[in-house]
Amino acid sequence: MDHPQFQLLLRMAQETLQNGMHLPLAAPGVPHPALTNVGSNKRGRDPLGSGSSEEEAPKRVCRPGIPPATSTLSFQVPDRPSPPLRADDKEGHYVYQLGENLSSRYKILSKMGEGTFGRVLECWDRKHKDYVAIKIVRNIDKYRHAAMIELEVLNTLERNDPEGNKNCVALREWFDYRGHVCMVFEKLGPSLFDFMRKNEYRPFPIDLVQEFSKQLIQAVAYLHDLHLVHTDLKPENILLMSLNYCRSSSGSGQSSTSRVVPSSSAIKVIDFGSSTFEEQYHSSIVSTRHYRAPEIIMGMGWSYPCDMWSLGCIIVELLTGAGNEKVALARRCPQQEECQGGEEDVQPAPLNP
């Protein structure tokens, strides 16, 4: 493609590879290098085709399993009790009110999002005096089982990157509360999709897309090095680390345009609920349909390359925008189970730890 923006992205990807990041790419029907090299002392051939035959020791992946749960009794505030016991709703969601406590430790401030798995609430952590995001999984067996798999993935990500340099969200701890698996995460900024939505779906500047792309490539390469496939990469699952933004203008005179841009390009990939280790069962359908690779659609099986297809779709969307709000909302039909809910704005409760 001759479009200058895509040529620039291609050069950027090549430079990234030359700097030492190995993108796990494979043609459909060809055994993936990461699969053929498991248990071997050889690395796959250089993605740029340099033909290097150097032998390296395989990277040791730490698989610590599911982290131990934190007891809700480990931190008690006498005058901050849990609310009265109440039944879940008919879909198994935890029923709450803003301003209530989630155990004695956390105060519920606002609803941040909702999906098939459950809900994400913004809370105040009385122990560490900090804002956190708590993912409360529906009290249904299949979602509890999926949550255990996600906890194993999150623990693997943290153990192999203790300094948090690979642009993946960090799990702080988890606990079981009235039958619900509750995962505590650092509180981040809005998703790239939410930022675009509030910016009238204007595309991001090319230099900002470059920065996003480099971080996404690094995150995906890290996942693949751990023999993990994310399977659900999309703008909703990429969060800005900062809530701050600034206004950027382009052009001059009557033709000048203005748009809001994030003040920081730092991002983190979230939602590892569908992530799959290479040896685990591969569901026939994965990925949100607008980012789904052709081999999945055609039922040919899938592996690491499906993440790269999703990544390419994301980069194009960030560069071009969604056109208009109707197009963007139409492709995220709320009737589809795979799409996220929780678009409404919820006013936070006043902070009174």
C-alpha positions in Angstrom: 0.0 0.0 0.0 1.4 3.4 -1.0 -0.3 5.5 1.7 2.5 7.4 3.5 1.1 6.6 6.9 1.2 2.9 6.3 4.7 3.1 4.8 5.8 4.9 8.0 4.3 2.2 10.2 6.0 -0.5 8.1 9.4 1.2 8.6 8.6 1.6 12.3 7.9 -2.1 12.6 11.1 -3.0 10.8 13.1 -0.7 13.1 11.4 -2.3 16.1 12.4 -5.8 15.0 16.0 -4.7 14.3 16.2 -3.4 17.8 15.6 -6.8 19.2 11.8 -7.4 19.5 10.8 -10.6 17.8 7.3 -10.6 16.4 5.9 -14.1 16.3 4.6 -14.2 12.7 3.7 -17.3 10.8 1.8 -18.0 7.5 -1.5 -19.8 7.8 -0.9 -23.6 7.8 2.8 -23.3 8.6 3.9 -24.4 12.1 4.6 -21.4 14.2 8.3 -20.9 15.3 7.3 -20.6 18.9 5.6 -24.0 18.7 8.3 -25.8 16.8 11.1 -24.5 19.2 9.5 -25.5 22.5 11.9 -27.9 24.2 14.7 -27.0 21.7 17.8 -25.1 22.2 17.3 -23.1 19.0 15.5 -19.9 18.4 13.3 -19.4 15.4 14.8 -17.8 12.3 15.1 -14.0 12.4 11.7 -12.5 11.3 13.6 -10.2 8.9 15.1 -13.2 7.2 18.8 -12.6 8.1 19.3 -16.3 8.2 21.2 -16.3 11.5 21.8 -19.8 12.8 23.1 -18.9 16.3 21.9 -21.2 19.0 20.5 -19.8 22.2 19.2 -21.3 25.4 15.4 -21.2 25.4 13.9 -18.6 27.6 12.7 -20.0 30.9 9.1 -19.2 31.5 7.9 -19.1 35.1 4.4 -20.6 35.4 3.5 -20.1 39.1 -0.1 -21.0 38.8 -3.0 -19.2 40.6 -1.9 -16.8 43.3 -3.2 -17.2 46.8 -6.3 -15.3 47.7 -6.3 -12.5 50.2 -8.6 -12.9 53.2 -11.3 -10.3 53.6 -10.7 -10.6 57.3 -7.0 -9.5 57.1 -8.0 -5.8 57.2 -10.9 -4.6 59.3 -12.2 -1.1 60.0 -14.7 -1.2 62.9 -17.0 1.5 61.6 -16.9 0.4 58.0 -18.8 -2.9 57.9 -19.9 -4.8 54.8 -23.5 -4.1 53.6 -26.3 -6.5 54.5 -26.2 -9.8 52.6 -28.4 -9.6 49.5 -29.1 -11.9 46.5 -27.3 -11.5 43.2 -29.3 -10.4 40.2 -30.8 -13.0 37.8 -27.6 -12.9 35.7 -25.3 -13.6 38.7 -24.0 -10.0 39.0 -23.1 -8.6 42.4 -25.7 -6.1 43.5 -24.3 -3.0 45.1 -25.0 0.7 45.7 -22.5 3.5 45.3 -20.9 4.5 48.6 -21.2 1.0 50.0 -18.3 -1.0 51.3 -16.9 -4.0 49.5 -15.7 -5.8 52.6 -14.4 -3.4 55.2 -11.4 -2.4 53.2 -12.9 -1.0 50.0 -15.4 1.7 49.4 -17.3 1.6 46.1 -17.1 5.0 44.2 -18.3 4.4 40.7 -19.0 1.8 38.0 -16.2 1.8 35.4 -17.5 -0.8 33.0 -19.4 -4.0 32.4 -19.0 -7.0 30.3 -20.0 -10.6 29.9 -17.7 -11.6 32.8 -19.1 -9.1 35.3 -18.5 -5.5 36.3 -15.5 -3.3 37.1 -15.9 -0.8 40.0 -13.7 2.1 41.0 -13.0 1.8 44.7 -11.0 3.5 47.5 -8.6 1.2 49.2 -8.5 2.1 52.9 -5.4 0.0 53.6 -3.1 1.5 51.0 -4.9 4.9 50.7 -5.3 4.6 46.9 -7.8 4.3 44.1 -8.2 0.8 42.5 -10.2 -0.9 39.9 -11.9 -4.1 41.1 -13.2 -6.6 38.6 -16.2 -8.5 40.2 -16.9 -11.7 38.3 -20.4 -13.1 38.0 -21.3 -15.8 40.5 -21.7 -18.5 37.9 -19.5 -21.6 37.7 -18.2 -21.1 34.1 -17.2 -17.5 34.8 -15.6 -18.5 38.1 -13.6 -21.1 36.2 -12.6 -18.6 33.6 -11.5 -16.2 36.3 -9.2 -18.9 37.7 -7.5 -19.2 34.3 -7.2 -15.4 34.1 -5.6 -15.3 37.5 -3.0 -17.8 36.4 -2.3 -15.7 33.3 -2.0 -12.5 35.4 0.3 -14.2 37.9 2.5 -15.5 35.0 2.7 -12.0 33.5 3.7 -10.5 36.8 6.3 -13.1 37.8 8.1 -12.9 34.5 8.0 -9.0 34.5 8.2 -8.0 38.1 9.2 -4.4 37.2 6.1 -4.0 35.0 8.0 -2.9 31.8 6.0 -4.9 29.3 2.9 -2.7 29.1 0.5 -5.2 30.7 -1.9 -4.4 33.5 -0.8 -5.6 37.0 -2.9 -7.6 39.4 -2.4 -6.4 42.9 -4.4 -9.2 44.6 -7.7 -11.0 44.6 -10.2 -12.2 47.1 -13.5 -14.1 47.2 -16.5 -12.0 48.3 -19.9 -13.6 48.7 -19.3 -16.1 45.9 -17.7 -13.5 43.6 -14.1 -13.6 42.4 -12.8 -10.0 42.9 -9.6 -9.0 41.2 -7.9 -5.8 42.3 -6.0 -3.8 39.7 -4.2 -0.5 39.5 -6.6 2.3 38.4 -5.8 3.5 34.9 -7.2 6.1 32.5 -9.8 5.6 29.8 -9.5 3.1 27.0 -8.4 4.2 23.5 -11.9 3.6 22.3 -13.5 5.7 25.0 -11.0 8.5 24.3 -11.9 8.4 20.6 -15.6 8.3 21.4 -15.4 11.4 23.6 -13.2 13.0 20.9 -15.9 12.5 18.2 -14.0 9.6 16.7 -11.2 11.8 15.4 -8.0 9.8 14.6 -5.0 10.1 16.8 -1.9 12.0 15.4 0.5 9.8 13.6 3.3 10.3 16.1 1.0 9.2 18.9 -0.1 6.2 16.9 3.6 5.3 16.5 4.1 5.4 20.3 1.0 3.3 20.9 2.1 0.8 18.3 5.6 0.3 19.7 4.1 -0.4 23.2 1.5 -2.8 21.8 4.2 -4.7 19.8 6.3 -5.0 22.9 3.3 -6.3 25.0 2.2 -8.8 22.3 5.8 -10.0 21.8 6.1 -10.5 25.6 2.8 -12.5 25.7 4.0 -14.7 22.8 7.4 -15.3 24.5 5.4 -16.7 27.4 3.5 -19.0 25.0 0.3 -16.9 25.5 -2.2 -15.7 22.9 -4.3 -12.7 24.1 -7.1 -13.4 21.5 -9.1 -10.3 22.3 -7.0 -7.3 21.4 -9.1 -4.2 20.6 -9.1 -0.5 21.5 -11.4 -1.2 24.5 -8.7 -3.4 26.0 -6.0 -0.8 25.8 -6.0 1.8 28.6 -4.2 5.0 28.8 -2.2 5.3 32.0 -3.0 9.0 32.6 -6.3 10.8 32.9 -4.8 14.0 31.7 -5.1 15.4 28.2 -4.3 18.5 26.1 -5.7 20.2 23.0 -3.8 20.0 19.7 -4.4 22.3 16.7 -3.5 21.7 13.1 -3.8 23.9 10.0 -4.2 27.7 10.1 -7.0 30.2 9.6 -10.5 29.0 8.8 -9.1 25.6 7.9 -7.6 25.0 11.3 -8.9 22.1 13.4 -8.6 21.2 17.0 -8.7 17.9 18.8 -8.0 16.6 22.3 -5.0 14.3 22.7 -3.7 12.4 25.7 -0.9 14.2 27.6 1.0 10.9 27.8 1.3 8.1 25.3 1.8 5.4 28.0 -0.7 2.5 27.7 -1.4 -0.9 29.2 -3.1 -3.9 27.7 -5.9 -5.3 29.9 -8.5 -8.1 30.0 -6.7 -11.5 29.9 -9.9 -13.4 30.5 -9.7 -15.0 27.0 -6.0 -15.5 26.9 -4.8 -19.0 26.1 -1.6 -20.9 26.7 -0.4 -22.7 23.6 -1.1 -26.2 25.2 -4.6 -25.3 26.4 -7.8 -26.0 24.5 -8.4 -23.6 21.7 -12.0 -22.5 21.3 -13.1 -22.4 17.7 -14.3 -18.7 17.9 -12.2 -16.1 19.6 -11.6 -12.3 19.2 -14.3 -9.6 18.9 -15.5 -9.9 15.3 -14.1 -6.6 14.0 -10.6 -7.7 15.0 -11.0 -11.4 14.2 -8.3 -13.0 11.9 -9.4 -14.7 8.6 -8.2 -18.1 9.8 -10.6 -17.9 12.7 -13.5 -16.9 10.5 -12.8 -19.8 8.1 -12.4 -22.3 10.9 -8.8 -23.1 10.1 -7.6 -23.0 13.6 -5.5 -20.2 15.2 -2.4 -19.4 17.0 -0.1 -16.4 17.7 -0.7 -14.7 14.3 -4.3 -13.9 15.2 -3.0 -11.3 17.8 -1.0 -9.7 15.0 -4.1 -9.4 12.8 -6.0 -7.7 15.6 -3.0 -5.4 16.2 -3.0 -4.3 12.6 -6.8 -3.6 12.7 -6.3 -1.5 15.8 -3.5 0.6 14.3 -5.6 1.3 11.2 -8.5 2.3 13.4 -6.4 4.7 15.5 -5.0 6.2 12.3 -8.2 6.7 10.4 -10.9 7.1 13.2 -14.3 5.4 13.0 -15.7 8.0 10.6 -18.7 9.0 12.7 -20.4 7.9 15.9 -23.1 6.0 14.1 -20.6 3.7 12.4 -18.6 3.2 15.6 -21.7 2.4 17.7 -23.2 0.2 15.0 -20.1 -2.1 15.0 -20.4 -2.4 18.8 -24.1 -3.5 18.9 -25.1 -3.9 22.5 -27.1 -7.0 21.6 -23.9 -8.9 20.9 -22.6 -10.8 23.9 -19.0 -10.2 22.9 -19.4 -6.4 23.1 -18.9 -4.4 26.3 -21.7 -2.6 28.1 -21.4 0.1 30.6 -21.3 3.0 28.2 -23.3 5.2 30.5 -21.7 7.8 32.7 -22.0 7.1 36.3 -21.5 9.8 38.9 -19.0 8.8 41.5 -20.0 8.8 45.2 -18.3 11.5 47.4 -15.0 10.3 48.8 -15.2 9.8 52.6 -12.8 7.1 53.6 
